């Protein structure tokens, strides 16, 4: 992780620069699948600001 990534992450946690849209269930599922963890049968549901 570079310095820029660190600062960007801290800024998001503090509420600055939050111009990215909220992740959808499909986006989260694709991210999970990208790690090759055999998550083919995992279902992702977003309820408010919580992913289940």
mmCIF entry with sequence, helices, sheets and N, C-alpha, C, O atoms, coordinates in Angstrom:
data_MODEL
# 
_entry.id   MODEL 
# 
_entity.id                         1 
_entity.type                       polymer 
_entity.pdbx_number_of_molecules   1 
# 
_entity_poly.entity_id                      1 
_entity_poly.type                           'polypeptide(L)' 
_entity_poly.nstd_linkage                   no 
_entity_poly.nstd_monomer                   no 
_entity_poly.pdbx_seq_one_letter_code       
;(UNK)(UNK)(UNK)(UNK)(UNK)(UNK)(UNK)(UNK)(UNK)(UNK)(UNK)(UNK)(UNK)(UNK)(UNK)(UNK)
(UNK)(UNK)(UNK)(UNK)(UNK)(UNK)(UNK)(UNK)(UNK)(UNK)(UNK)(UNK)(UNK)(UNK)(UNK)(UNK)
(UNK)(UNK)(UNK)(UNK)(UNK)(UNK)(UNK)(UNK)(UNK)(UNK)(UNK)(UNK)(UNK)(UNK)(UNK)(UNK)
(UNK)(UNK)(UNK)(UNK)
;
_entity_poly.pdbx_seq_one_letter_code_can   XXXXXXXXXXXXXXXXXXXXXXXXXXXXXXXXXXXXXXXXXXXXXXXXXXXX 
_entity_poly.pdbx_strand_id                 A 
# 
loop_
_entity_poly_seq.entity_id 
_entity_poly_seq.num 
_entity_poly_seq.mon_id 
_entity_poly_seq.hetero 
1 1  UNK n 
1 2  UNK n 
1 3  UNK n 
1 4  UNK n 
1 5  UNK n 
1 6  UNK n 
1 7  UNK n 
1 8  UNK n 
1 9  UNK n 
1 10 UNK n 
1 11 UNK n 
1 12 UNK n 
1 13 UNK n 
1 14 UNK n 
1 15 UNK n 
1 16 UNK n 
1 17 UNK n 
1 18 UNK n 
1 19 UNK n 
1 20 UNK n 
1 21 UNK n 
1 22 UNK n 
1 23 UNK n 
1 24 UNK n 
1 25 UNK n 
1 26 UNK n 
1 27 UNK n 
1 28 UNK n 
1 29 UNK n 
1 30 UNK n 
1 31 UNK n 
1 32 UNK n 
1 33 UNK n 
1 34 UNK n 
1 35 UNK n 
1 36 UNK n 
1 37 UNK n 
1 38 UNK n 
1 39 UNK n 
1 40 UNK n 
1 41 UNK n 
1 42 UNK n 
1 43 UNK n 
1 44 UNK n 
1 45 UNK n 
1 46 UNK n 
1 47 UNK n 
1 48 UNK n 
1 49 UNK n 
1 50 UNK n 
1 51 UNK n 
1 52 UNK n 
# 
_struct_asym.id          A 
_struct_asym.entity_id   1 
# 
loop_
_struct_conf.conf_type_id 
_struct_conf.id 
_struct_conf.pdbx_PDB_helix_id 
_struct_conf.beg_label_comp_id 
_struct_conf.beg_label_asym_id 
_struct_conf.beg_label_seq_id 
_struct_conf.pdbx_beg_PDB_ins_code 
_struct_conf.end_label_comp_id 
_struct_conf.end_label_asym_id 
_struct_conf.end_label_seq_id 
_struct_conf.pdbx_end_PDB_ins_code 
_struct_conf.beg_auth_comp_id 
_struct_conf.beg_auth_asym_id 
_struct_conf.beg_auth_seq_id 
_struct_conf.end_auth_comp_id 
_struct_conf.end_auth_asym_id 
_struct_conf.end_auth_seq_id 
_struct_conf.pdbx_PDB_helix_class 
_struct_conf.details 
_struct_conf.pdbx_PDB_helix_length 
HELX_P HELX_P1 AA1 UNK A 3  ? UNK A 14 ? UNK A 3  UNK A 14 1 ? 12 
HELX_P HELX_P2 AA2 UNK A 25 ? UNK A 33 ? UNK A 25 UNK A 33 1 ? 9  
# 
_struct_conf_type.id          HELX_P 
_struct_conf_type.criteria    ? 
_struct_conf_type.reference   ? 
# 
_struct_sheet.id               AA1 
_struct_sheet.type             ? 
_struct_sheet.number_strands   2 
_struct_sheet.details          ? 
# 
_struct_sheet_order.sheet_id     AA1 
_struct_sheet_order.range_id_1   1 
_struct_sheet_order.range_id_2   2 
_struct_sheet_order.offset       ? 
_struct_sheet_order.sense        anti-parallel 
# 
loop_
_struct_sheet_range.sheet_id 
_struct_sheet_range.id 
_struct_sheet_range.beg_label_comp_id 
_struct_sheet_range.beg_label_asym_id 
_struct_sheet_range.beg_label_seq_id 
_struct_sheet_range.pdbx_beg_PDB_ins_code 
_struct_sheet_range.end_label_comp_id 
_struct_sheet_range.end_label_asym_id 
_struct_sheet_range.end_label_seq_id 
_struct_sheet_range.pdbx_end_PDB_ins_code 
_struct_sheet_range.beg_auth_comp_id 
_struct_sheet_range.beg_auth_asym_id 
_struct_sheet_range.beg_auth_seq_id 
_struct_sheet_range.end_auth_comp_id 
_struct_sheet_range.end_auth_asym_id 
_struct_sheet_range.end_auth_seq_id 
AA1 1 UNK A 46 ? UNK A 47 ? UNK A 46 UNK A 47 
AA1 2 UNK A 50 ? UNK A 51 ? UNK A 50 UNK A 51 
# 
loop_
_atom_site.group_PDB 
_atom_site.id 
_atom_site.type_symbol 
_atom_site.label_atom_id 
_atom_site.label_alt_id 
_atom_site.label_comp_id 
_atom_site.label_asym_id 
_atom_site.label_entity_id 
_atom_site.label_seq_id 
_atom_site.pdbx_PDB_ins_code 
_atom_site.Cartn_x 
_atom_site.Cartn_y 
_atom_site.Cartn_z 
_atom_site.occupancy 
_atom_site.B_iso_or_equiv 
_atom_site.pdbx_formal_charge 
_atom_site.auth_seq_id 
_atom_site.auth_comp_id 
_atom_site.auth_asym_id 
_atom_site.auth_atom_id 
_atom_site.pdbx_PDB_model_num 
ATOM 1   N N  . UNK A 1 1  ? 0.852   -1.173  0.000  1.00 0.00 ? 1  UNK A N  1 
ATOM 2   C CA . UNK A 1 1  ? 0.000   0.000   0.000  1.00 0.00 ? 1  UNK A CA 1 
ATOM 3   C C  . UNK A 1 1  ? 0.893   1.228   0.000  1.00 0.00 ? 1  UNK A C  1 
ATOM 4   O O  . UNK A 1 1  ? 1.763   1.387   0.856  1.00 0.00 ? 1  UNK A O  1 
ATOM 5   N N  . UNK A 1 2  ? 0.660   2.085   -0.969 1.00 0.00 ? 2  UNK A N  1 
ATOM 6   C CA . UNK A 1 2  ? 1.418   3.320   -1.039 1.00 0.00 ? 2  UNK A CA 1 
ATOM 7   C C  . UNK A 1 2  ? 0.815   4.387   -0.154 1.00 0.00 ? 2  UNK A C  1 
ATOM 8   O O  . UNK A 1 2  ? -0.274  4.216   0.396  1.00 0.00 ? 2  UNK A O  1 
ATOM 9   N N  . UNK A 1 3  ? 1.522   5.473   -0.022 1.00 0.00 ? 3  UNK A N  1 
ATOM 10  C CA . UNK A 1 3  ? 1.063   6.582   0.818  1.00 0.00 ? 3  UNK A CA 1 
ATOM 11  C C  . UNK A 1 3  ? -0.264  7.140   0.320  1.00 0.00 ? 3  UNK A C  1 
ATOM 12  O O  . UNK A 1 3  ? -1.138  7.478   1.119  1.00 0.00 ? 3  UNK A O  1 
ATOM 13  N N  . UNK A 1 4  ? -0.416  7.239   -1.014 1.00 0.00 ? 4  UNK A N  1 
ATOM 14  C CA . UNK A 1 4  ? -1.654  7.784   -1.562 1.00 0.00 ? 4  UNK A CA 1 
ATOM 15  C C  . UNK A 1 4  ? -2.842  6.889   -1.199 1.00 0.00 ? 4  UNK A C  1 
ATOM 16  O O  . UNK A 1 4  ? -3.897  7.388   -0.809 1.00 0.00 ? 4  UNK A O  1 
ATOM 17  N N  . UNK A 1 5  ? -2.673  5.569   -1.325 1.00 0.00 ? 5  UNK A N  1 
ATOM 18  C CA . UNK A 1 5  ? -3.752  4.647   -0.981 1.00 0.00 ? 5  UNK A CA 1 
ATOM 19  C C  . UNK A 1 5  ? -4.126  4.771   0.485  1.00 0.00 ? 5  UNK A C  1 
ATOM 20  O O  . UNK A 1 5  ? -5.306  4.739   0.837  1.00 0.00 ? 5  UNK A O  1 
ATOM 21  N N  . UNK A 1 6  ? -3.120  4.913   1.341  1.00 0.00 ? 6  UNK A N  1 
ATOM 22  C CA . UNK A 1 6  ? -3.365  5.062   2.770  1.00 0.00 ? 6  UNK A CA 1 
ATOM 23  C C  . UNK A 1 6  ? -4.177  6.319   3.070  1.00 0.00 ? 6  UNK A C  1 
ATOM 24  O O  . UNK A 1 6  ? -5.167  6.272   3.800  1.00 0.00 ? 6  UNK A O  1 
ATOM 25  N N  . UNK A 1 7  ? -3.747  7.436   2.498  1.00 0.00 ? 7  UNK A N  1 
ATOM 26  C CA . UNK A 1 7  ? -4.436  8.712   2.728  1.00 0.00 ? 7  UNK A CA 1 
ATOM 27  C C  . UNK A 1 7  ? -5.852  8.647   2.175  1.00 0.00 ? 7  UNK A C  1 
ATOM 28  O O  . UNK A 1 7  ? -6.786  9.145   2.803  1.00 0.00 ? 7  UNK A O  1 
ATOM 29  N N  . UNK A 1 8  ? -6.019  8.040   1.012  1.00 0.00 ? 8  UNK A N  1 
ATOM 30  C CA . UNK A 1 8  ? -7.345  7.912   0.412  1.00 0.00 ? 8  UNK A CA 1 
ATOM 31  C C  . UNK A 1 8  ? -8.255  7.072   1.308  1.00 0.00 ? 8  UNK A C  1 
ATOM 32  O O  . UNK A 1 8  ? -9.417  7.427   1.509  1.00 0.00 ? 8  UNK A O  1 
ATOM 33  N N  . UNK A 1 9  ? -7.747  5.976   1.843  1.00 0.00 ? 9  UNK A N  1 
ATOM 34  C CA . UNK A 1 9  ? -8.533  5.117   2.727  1.00 0.00 ? 9  UNK A CA 1 
ATOM 35  C C  . UNK A 1 9  ? -8.928  5.818   4.009  1.00 0.00 ? 9  UNK A C  1 
ATOM 36  O O  . UNK A 1 9  ? -10.067 5.696   4.461  1.00 0.00 ? 9  UNK A O  1 
ATOM 37  N N  . UNK A 1 10 ? -7.994  6.553   4.600  1.00 0.00 ? 10 UNK A N  1 
ATOM 38  C CA . UNK A 1 10 ? -8.285  7.296   5.824  1.00 0.00 ? 10 UNK A CA 1 
ATOM 39  C C  . UNK A 1 10 ? -9.327  8.375   5.549  1.00 0.00 ? 10 UNK A C  1 
ATOM 40  O O  . UNK A 1 10 ? -10.226 8.593   6.361  1.00 0.00 ? 10 UNK A O  1 
ATOM 41  N N  . UNK A 1 11 ? -9.209  9.047   4.416  1.00 0.00 ? 11 UNK A N  1 
ATOM 42  C CA . UNK A 1 11 ? -10.179 10.079  4.059  1.00 0.00 ? 11 UNK A CA 1 
ATOM 43  C C  . UNK A 1 11 ? -11.580 9.518   3.925  1.00 0.00 ? 11 UNK A C  1 
ATOM 44  O O  . UNK A 1 11 ? -12.544 10.144  4.364  1.00 0.00 ? 11 UNK A O  1 
ATOM 45  N N  . UNK A 1 12 ? -11.703 8.350   3.326  1.00 0.00 ? 12 UNK A N  1 
ATOM 46  C CA . UNK A 1 12 ? -13.029 7.730   3.191  1.00 0.00 ? 12 UNK A CA 1 
ATOM 47  C C  . UNK A 1 12 ? -13.604 7.392   4.555  1.00 0.00 ? 12 UNK A C  1 
ATOM 48  O O  . UNK A 1 12 ? -14.795 7.589   4.796  1.00 0.00 ? 12 UNK A O  1 
ATOM 49  N N  . UNK A 1 13 ? -12.760 6.881   5.455  1.00 0.00 ? 13 UNK A N  1 
ATOM 50  C CA . UNK A 1 13 ? -13.241 6.537   6.794  1.00 0.00 ? 13 UNK A CA 1 
ATOM 51  C C  . UNK A 1 13 ? -13.718 7.774   7.545  1.00 0.00 ? 13 UNK A C  1 
ATOM 52  O O  . UNK A 1 13 ? -14.627 7.697   8.371  1.00 0.00 ? 13 UNK A O  1 
ATOM 53  N N  . UNK A 1 14 ? -13.094 8.923   7.249  1.00 0.00 ? 14 UNK A N  1 
ATOM 54  C CA . UNK A 1 14 ? -13.482 10.166  7.896  1.00 0.00 ? 14 UNK A CA 1 
ATOM 55  C C  . UNK A 1 14 ? -14.619 10.880  7.169  1.00 0.00 ? 14 UNK A C  1 
ATOM 56  O O  . UNK A 1 14 ? -15.123 11.895  7.651  1.00 0.00 ? 14 UNK A O  1 
ATOM 57  N N  . UNK A 1 15 ? -15.026 10.352  6.008  1.00 0.00 ? 15 UNK A N  1 
ATOM 58  C CA . UNK A 1 15 ? -16.139 10.940  5.281  1.00 0.00 ? 15 UNK A CA 1 
ATOM 59  C C  . UNK A 1 15 ? -15.750 11.939  4.220  1.00 0.00 ? 15 UNK A C  1 
ATOM 60  O O  . UNK A 1 15 ? -16.615 12.650  3.709  1.00 0.00 ? 15 UNK A O  1 
ATOM 61  N N  . UNK A 1 16 ? -14.473 12.022  3.868  1.00 0.00 ? 16 UNK A N  1 
ATOM 62  C CA . UNK A 1 16 ? -14.017 12.947  2.835  1.00 0.00 ? 16 UNK A CA 1 
ATOM 63  C C  . UNK A 1 16 ? -13.859 12.214  1.510  1.00 0.00 ? 16 UNK A C  1 
ATOM 64  O O  . UNK A 1 16 ? -13.414 11.066  1.481  1.00 0.00 ? 16 UNK A O  1 
ATOM 65  N N  . UNK A 1 17 ? -14.217 12.866  0.426  1.00 0.00 ? 17 UNK A N  1 
ATOM 66  C CA . UNK A 1 17 ? -14.001 12.282  -0.892 1.00 0.00 ? 17 UNK A CA 1 
ATOM 67  C C  . UNK A 1 17 ? -14.831 11.044  -1.145 1.00 0.00 ? 17 UNK A C  1 
ATOM 68  O O  . UNK A 1 17 ? -14.402 10.141  -1.864 1.00 0.00 ? 17 UNK A O  1 
ATOM 69  N N  . UNK A 1 18 ? -15.996 10.993  -0.570 1.00 0.00 ? 18 UNK A N  1 
ATOM 70  C CA . UNK A 1 18 ? -16.856 9.818   -0.702 1.00 0.00 ? 18 UNK A CA 1 
ATOM 71  C C  . UNK A 1 18 ? -17.744 9.957   -1.930 1.00 0.00 ? 18 UNK A C  1 
ATOM 72  O O  . UNK A 1 18 ? -18.970 9.945   -1.825 1.00 0.00 ? 18 UNK A O  1 
ATOM 73  N N  . UNK A 1 19 ? -17.107 10.091  -3.111 1.00 0.00 ? 19 UNK A N  1 
ATOM 74  C CA . UNK A 1 19 ? -17.859 10.306  -4.337 1.00 0.00 ? 19 UNK A CA 1 
ATOM 75  C C  . UNK A 1 19 ? -18.170 9.005   -5.069 1.00 0.00 ? 19 UNK A C  1 
ATOM 76  O O  . UNK A 1 19 ? -18.798 9.030   -6.128 1.00 0.00 ? 19 UNK A O  1 
ATOM 77  N N  . UNK A 1 20 ? -17.743 7.872   -4.523 1.00 0.00 ? 20 UNK A N  1 
ATOM 78  C CA . UNK A 1 20 ? -18.040 6.596   -5.146 1.00 0.00 ? 20 UNK A CA 1 
ATOM 79  C C  . UNK A 1 20 ? -19.441 6.148   -4.740 1.00 0.00 ? 20 UNK A C  1 
ATOM 80  O O  . UNK A 1 20 ? -19.849 6.355   -3.597 1.00 0.00 ? 20 UNK A O  1 
ATOM 81  N N  . UNK A 1 21 ? -20.183 5.533   -5.671 1.00 0.00 ? 21 UNK A N  1 
ATOM 82  C CA . UNK A 1 21 ? -21.517 5.054   -5.324 1.00 0.00 ? 21 UNK A CA 1 
ATOM 83  C C  . UNK A 1 21 ? -21.437 3.887   -4.339 1.00 0.00 ? 21 UNK A C  1 
ATOM 84  O O  . UNK A 1 21 ? -20.419 3.201   -4.250 1.00 0.00 ? 21 UNK A O  1 
ATOM 85  N N  . UNK A 1 22 ? -22.517 3.680   -3.612 1.00 0.00 ? 22 UNK A N  1 
ATOM 86  C CA . UNK A 1 22 ? -22.574 2.565   -2.684 1.00 0.00 ? 22 UNK A CA 1 
ATOM 87  C C  . UNK A 1 22 ? -22.473 1.259   -3.459 1.00 0.00 ? 22 UNK A C  1 
ATOM 88  O O  . UNK A 1 22 ? -23.084 1.133   -4.520 1.00 0.00 ? 22 UNK A O  1 
ATOM 89  N N  . UNK A 1 23 ? -21.726 0.295   -2.964 1.00 0.00 ? 23 UNK A N  1 
ATOM 90  C CA . UNK A 1 23 ? -21.589 -0.966  -3.691 1.00 0.00 ? 23 UNK A CA 1 
ATOM 91  C C  . UNK A 1 23 ? -22.901 -1.746  -3.704 1.00 0.00 ? 23 UNK A C  1 
ATOM 92  O O  . UNK A 1 23 ? -23.651 -1.746  -2.727 1.00 0.00 ? 23 UNK A O  1 
ATOM 93  N N  . UNK A 1 24 ? -23.159 -2.401  -4.813 1.00 0.00 ? 24 UNK A N  1 
ATOM 94  C CA . UNK A 1 24 ? -24.348 -3.238  -4.928 1.00 0.00 ? 24 UNK A CA 1 
ATOM 95  C C  . UNK A 1 24 ? -23.969 -4.674  -4.593 1.00 0.00 ? 24 UNK A C  1 
ATOM 96  O O  . UNK A 1 24 ? -22.788 -5.004  -4.477 1.00 0.00 ? 24 UNK A O  1 
ATOM 97  N N  . UNK A 1 25 ? -24.969 -5.515  -4.440 1.00 0.00 ? 25 UNK A N  1 
ATOM 98  C CA . UNK A 1 25 ? -24.716 -6.925  -4.167 1.00 0.00 ? 25 UNK A CA 1 
ATOM 99  C C  . UNK A 1 25 ? -23.900 -7.550  -5.291 1.00 0.00 ? 25 UNK A C  1 
ATOM 100 O O  . UNK A 1 25 ? -23.011 -8.361  -5.033 1.00 0.00 ? 25 UNK A O  1 
ATOM 101 N N  . UNK A 1 26 ? -24.194 -7.178  -6.542 1.00 0.00 ? 26 UNK A N  1 
ATOM 102 C CA . UNK A 1 26 ? -23.446 -7.726  -7.677 1.00 0.00 ? 26 UNK A CA 1 
ATOM 103 C C  . UNK A 1 26 ? -21.981 -7.309  -7.637 1.00 0.00 ? 26 UNK A C  1 
ATOM 104 O O  . UNK A 1 26 ? -21.095 -8.120  -7.907 1.00 0.00 ? 26 UNK A O  1 
ATOM 105 N N  . UNK A 1 27 ? -21.727 -6.062  -7.305 1.00 0.00 ? 27 UNK A N  1 
ATOM 106 C CA . UNK A 1 27 ? -20.359 -5.568  -7.223 1.00 0.00 ? 27 UNK A CA 1 
ATOM 107 C C  . UNK A 1 27 ? -19.588 -6.305  -6.124 1.00 0.00 ? 27 UNK A C  1 
ATOM 108 O O  . UNK A 1 27 ? -18.439 -6.701  -6.324 1.00 0.00 ? 27 UNK A O  1 
ATOM 109 N N  . UNK A 1 28 ? -20.215 -6.481  -4.986 1.00 0.00 ? 28 UNK A N  1 
ATOM 110 C CA . UNK A 1 28 ? -19.560 -7.179  -3.884 1.00 0.00 ? 28 UNK A CA 1 
ATOM 111 C C  . UNK A 1 28 ? -19.308 -8.641  -4.227 1.00 0.00 ? 28 UNK A C  1 
ATOM 112 O O  . UNK A 1 28 ? -18.256 -9.184  -3.890 1.00 0.00 ? 28 UNK A O  1 
ATOM 113 N N  . UNK A 1 29 ? -20.259 -9.277  -4.890 1.00 0.00 ? 29 UNK A N  1 
ATOM 114 C CA . UNK A 1 29 ? -20.111 -10.680 -5.283 1.00 0.00 ? 29 UNK A CA 1 
ATOM 115 C C  . UNK A 1 29 ? -18.956 -10.840 -6.269 1.00 0.00 ? 29 UNK A C  1 
ATOM 116 O O  . UNK A 1 29 ? -18.160 -11.770 -6.144 1.00 0.00 ? 29 UNK A O  1 
ATOM 117 N N  . UNK A 1 30 ? -18.861 -9.943  -7.242 1.00 0.00 ? 30 UNK A N  1 
ATOM 118 C CA . UNK A 1 30 ? -17.753 -10.004 -8.202 1.00 0.00 ? 30 UNK A CA 1 
ATOM 119 C C  . UNK A 1 30 ? -16.416 -9.816  -7.500 1.00 0.00 ? 30 UNK A C  1 
ATOM 120 O O  . UNK A 1 30 ? -15.439 -10.487 -7.831 1.00 0.00 ? 30 UNK A O  1 
ATOM 121 N N  . UNK A 1 31 ? -16.368 -8.908  -6.537 1.00 0.00 ? 31 UNK A N  1 
ATOM 122 C CA . UNK A 1 31 ? -15.141 -8.703  -5.772 1.00 0.00 ? 31 UNK A CA 1 
ATOM 123 C C  . UNK A 1 31 ? -14.764 -9.930  -4.971 1.00 0.00 ? 31 UNK A C  1 
ATOM 124 O O  . UNK A 1 31 ? -13.589 -10.289 -4.893 1.00 0.00 ? 31 UNK A O  1 
ATOM 125 N N  . UNK A 1 32 ? -15.745 -10.569 -4.381 1.00 0.00 ? 32 UNK A N  1 
ATOM 126 C CA . UNK A 1 32 ? -15.507 -11.794 -3.627 1.00 0.00 ? 32 UNK A CA 1 
ATOM 127 C C  . UNK A 1 32 ? -15.024 -12.912 -4.543 1.00 0.00 ? 32 UNK A C  1 
ATOM 128 O O  . UNK A 1 32 ? -14.078 -13.629 -4.217 1.00 0.00 ? 32 UNK A O  1 
ATOM 129 N N  . UNK A 1 33 ? -15.673 -13.053 -5.679 1.00 0.00 ? 33 UNK A N  1 
ATOM 130 C CA . UNK A 1 33 ? -15.299 -14.093 -6.641 1.00 0.00 ? 33 UNK A CA 1 
ATOM 131 C C  . UNK A 1 33 ? -13.900 -13.875 -7.212 1.00 0.00 ? 33 UNK A C  1 
ATOM 132 O O  . UNK A 1 33 ? -13.232 -14.836 -7.594 1.00 0.00 ? 33 UNK A O  1 
ATOM 133 N N  . UNK A 1 34 ? -13.454 -12.630 -7.275 1.00 0.00 ? 34 UNK A N  1 
ATOM 134 C CA . UNK A 1 34 ? -12.152 -12.333 -7.871 1.00 0.00 ? 34 UNK A CA 1 
ATOM 135 C C  . UNK A 1 34 ? -10.987 -12.900 -7.055 1.00 0.00 ? 34 UNK A C  1 
ATOM 136 O O  . UNK A 1 34 ? -9.866  -12.984 -7.556 1.00 0.00 ? 34 UNK A O  1 
ATOM 137 N N  . UNK A 1 35 ? -11.243 -13.286 -5.818 1.00 0.00 ? 35 UNK A N  1 
ATOM 138 C CA . UNK A 1 35 ? -10.190 -13.829 -4.961 1.00 0.00 ? 35 UNK A CA 1 
ATOM 139 C C  . UNK A 1 35 ? -10.062 -15.347 -5.053 1.00 0.00 ? 35 UNK A C  1 
ATOM 140 O O  . UNK A 1 35 ? -9.257  -15.946 -4.340 1.00 0.00 ? 35 UNK A O  1 
ATOM 141 N N  . UNK A 1 36 ? -10.848 -15.969 -5.925 1.00 0.00 ? 36 UNK A N  1 
ATOM 142 C CA . UNK A 1 36 ? -10.799 -17.423 -6.159 1.00 0.00 ? 36 UNK A CA 1 
ATOM 143 C C  . UNK A 1 36 ? -10.922 -18.220 -4.864 1.00 0.00 ? 36 UNK A C  1 
ATOM 144 O O  . UNK A 1 36 ? -10.114 -19.105 -4.585 1.00 0.00 ? 36 UNK A O  1 
ATOM 145 N N  . UNK A 1 37 ? -11.946 -17.891 -4.078 1.00 0.00 ? 37 UNK A N  1 
ATOM 146 C CA . UNK A 1 37 ? -12.171 -18.574 -2.802 1.00 0.00 ? 37 UNK A CA 1 
ATOM 147 C C  . UNK A 1 37 ? -13.272 -19.630 -2.884 1.00 0.00 ? 37 UNK A C  1 
ATOM 148 O O  . UNK A 1 37 ? -13.794 -20.075 -1.862 1.00 0.00 ? 37 UNK A O  1 
ATOM 149 N N  . UNK A 1 38 ? -13.620 -20.028 -4.113 1.00 0.00 ? 38 UNK A N  1 
ATOM 150 C CA . UNK A 1 38 ? -14.697 -21.007 -4.331 1.00 0.00 ? 38 UNK A CA 1 
ATOM 151 C C  . UNK A 1 38 ? -16.006 -20.530 -3.713 1.00 0.00 ? 38 UNK A C  1 
ATOM 152 O O  . UNK A 1 38 ? -16.640 -21.251 -2.942 1.00 0.00 ? 38 UNK A O  1 
ATOM 153 N N  . UNK A 1 39 ? -16.402 -19.310 -4.059 1.00 0.00 ? 39 UNK A N  1 
ATOM 154 C CA . UNK A 1 39 ? -17.612 -18.699 -3.506 1.00 0.00 ? 39 UNK A CA 1 
ATOM 155 C C  . UNK A 1 39 ? -18.772 -18.730 -4.508 1.00 0.00 ? 39 UNK A C  1 
ATOM 156 O O  . UNK A 1 39 ? -19.643 -17.861 -4.479 1.00 0.00 ? 39 UNK A O  1 
ATOM 157 N N  . UNK A 1 40 ? -18.780 -19.728 -5.388 1.00 0.00 ? 40 UNK A N  1 
ATOM 158 C CA . UNK A 1 40 ? -19.815 -19.806 -6.411 1.00 0.00 ? 40 UNK A CA 1 
ATOM 159 C C  . UNK A 1 40 ? -21.211 -19.898 -5.818 1.00 0.00 ? 40 UNK A C  1 
ATOM 160 O O  . UNK A 1 40 ? -22.151 -19.346 -6.391 1.00 0.00 ? 40 UNK A O  1 
ATOM 161 N N  . UNK A 1 41 ? -21.375 -20.574 -4.695 1.00 0.00 ? 41 UNK A N  1 
ATOM 162 C CA . UNK A 1 41 ? -22.692 -20.770 -4.102 1.00 0.00 ? 41 UNK A CA 1 
ATOM 163 C C  . UNK A 1 41 ? -23.035 -19.735 -3.029 1.00 0.00 ? 41 UNK A C  1 
ATOM 164 O O  . UNK A 1 41 ? -24.062 -19.857 -2.361 1.00 0.00 ? 41 UNK A O  1 
ATOM 165 N N  . UNK A 1 42 ? -22.193 -18.728 -2.862 1.00 0.00 ? 42 UNK A N  1 
ATOM 166 C CA . UNK A 1 42 ? -22.435 -17.686 -1.875 1.00 0.00 ? 42 UNK A CA 1 
ATOM 167 C C  . UNK A 1 42 ? -23.365 -16.638 -2.469 1.00 0.00 ? 42 UNK A C  1 
ATOM 168 O O  . UNK A 1 42 ? -23.159 -16.179 -3.592 1.00 0.00 ? 42 UNK A O  1 
ATOM 169 N N  . UNK A 1 43 ? -24.391 -16.263 -1.708 1.00 0.00 ? 43 UNK A N  1 
ATOM 170 C CA . UNK A 1 43 ? -25.317 -15.223 -2.135 1.00 0.00 ? 43 UNK A CA 1 
ATOM 171 C C  . UNK A 1 43 ? -25.047 -13.969 -1.312 1.00 0.00 ? 43 UNK A C  1 
ATOM 172 O O  . UNK A 1 43 ? -24.948 -14.040 -0.087 1.00 0.00 ? 43 UNK A O  1 
ATOM 173 N N  . UNK A 1 44 ? -24.928 -12.833 -1.970 1.00 0.00 ? 44 UNK A N  1 
ATOM 174 C CA . UNK A 1 44 ? -24.681 -11.563 -1.290 1.00 0.00 ? 44 UNK A CA 1 
ATOM 175 C C  . UNK A 1 44 ? -25.936 -10.710 -1.375 1.00 0.00 ? 44 UNK A C  1 
ATOM 176 O O  . UNK A 1 44 ? -26.495 -10.515 -2.455 1.00 0.00 ? 44 UNK A O  1 
ATOM 177 N N  . UNK A 1 45 ? -26.375 -10.200 -0.224 1.00 0.00 ? 45 UNK A N  1 
ATOM 178 C CA . UNK A 1 45 ? -27.557 -9.339  -0.155 1.00 0.00 ? 45 UNK A CA 1 
ATOM 179 C C  . UNK A 1 45 ? -27.154 -8.077  0.589  1.00 0.00 ? 45 UNK A C  1 
ATOM 180 O O  . UNK A 1 45 ? -26.495 -8.150  1.626  1.00 0.00 ? 45 UNK A O  1 
ATOM 181 N N  . UNK A 1 46 ? -27.547 -6.919  0.067  1.00 0.00 ? 46 UNK A N  1 
ATOM 182 C CA . UNK A 1 46 ? -27.267 -5.649  0.729  1.00 0.00 ? 46 UNK A CA 1 
ATOM 183 C C  . UNK A 1 46 ? -28.561 -5.152  1.361  1.00 0.00 ? 46 UNK A C  1 
ATOM 184 O O  . UNK A 1 46 ? -29.575 -4.983  0.685  1.00 0.00 ? 46 UNK A O  1 
ATOM 185 N N  . UNK A 1 47 ? -28.505 -4.918  2.681  1.00 0.00 ? 47 UNK A N  1 
ATOM 186 C CA . UNK A 1 47 ? -29.645 -4.392  3.446  1.00 0.00 ? 47 UNK A CA 1 
ATOM 187 C C  . UNK A 1 47 ? -29.209 -3.078  4.082  1.00 0.00 ? 47 UNK A C  1 
ATOM 188 O O  . UNK A 1 47 ? -28.529 -3.058  5.108  1.00 0.00 ? 47 UNK A O  1 
ATOM 189 N N  . UNK A 1 48 ? -29.614 -1.989  3.450  1.00 0.00 ? 48 UNK A N  1 
ATOM 190 C CA . UNK A 1 48 ? -29.187 -0.679  3.946  1.00 0.00 ? 48 UNK A CA 1 
ATOM 191 C C  . UNK A 1 48 ? -27.694 -0.505  3.751  1.00 0.00 ? 48 UNK A C  1 
ATOM 192 O O  . UNK A 1 48 ? -27.210 -0.522  2.619  1.00 0.00 ? 48 UNK A O  1 
ATOM 193 N N  . UNK A 1 49 ? -26.955 -0.338  4.846  1.00 0.00 ? 49 UNK A N  1 
ATOM 194 C CA . UNK A 1 49 ? -25.512 -0.198  4.738  1.00 0.00 ? 49 UNK A CA 1 
ATOM 195 C C  . UNK A 1 49 ? -24.783 -1.455  5.206  1.00 0.00 ? 49 UNK A C  1 
ATOM 196 O O  . UNK A 1 49 ? -23.602 -1.408  5.553  1.00 0.00 ? 49 UNK A O  1 
ATOM 197 N N  . UNK A 1 50 ? -25.508 -2.588  5.211  1.00 0.00 ? 50 UNK A N  1 
ATOM 198 C CA . UNK A 1 50 ? -24.933 -3.857  5.638  1.00 0.00 ? 50 UNK A CA 1 
ATOM 199 C C  . UNK A 1 50 ? -25.007 -4.878  4.530  1.00 0.00 ? 50 UNK A C  1 
ATOM 200 O O  . UNK A 1 50 ? -26.043 -5.023  3.882  1.00 0.00 ? 50 UNK A O  1 
ATOM 201 N N  . UNK A 1 51 ? -23.926 -5.584  4.309  1.00 0.00 ? 51 UNK A N  1 
ATOM 202 C CA . UNK A 1 51 ? -23.903 -6.677  3.337  1.00 0.00 ? 51 UNK A CA 1 
ATOM 203 C C  . UNK A 1 51 ? -23.959 -7.992  4.093  1.00 0.00 ? 51 UNK A C  1 
ATOM 204 O O  . UNK A 1 51 ? -23.212 -8.219  5.045  1.00 0.00 ? 51 UNK A O  1 
ATOM 205 N N  . UNK A 1 52 ? -24.862 -8.850  3.646  1.00 0.00 ? 52 UNK A N  1 
ATOM 206 C CA . UNK A 1 52 ? -25.031 -10.166 4.284  1.00 0.00 ? 52 UNK A CA 1 
ATOM 207 C C  . UNK A 1 52 ? -24.742 -11.238 3.269  1.00 0.00 ? 52 UNK A C  1 
ATOM 208 O O  . UNK A 1 52 ? -24.823 -12.425 3.585  1.00 0.00 ? 52 UNK A O  1 
# 
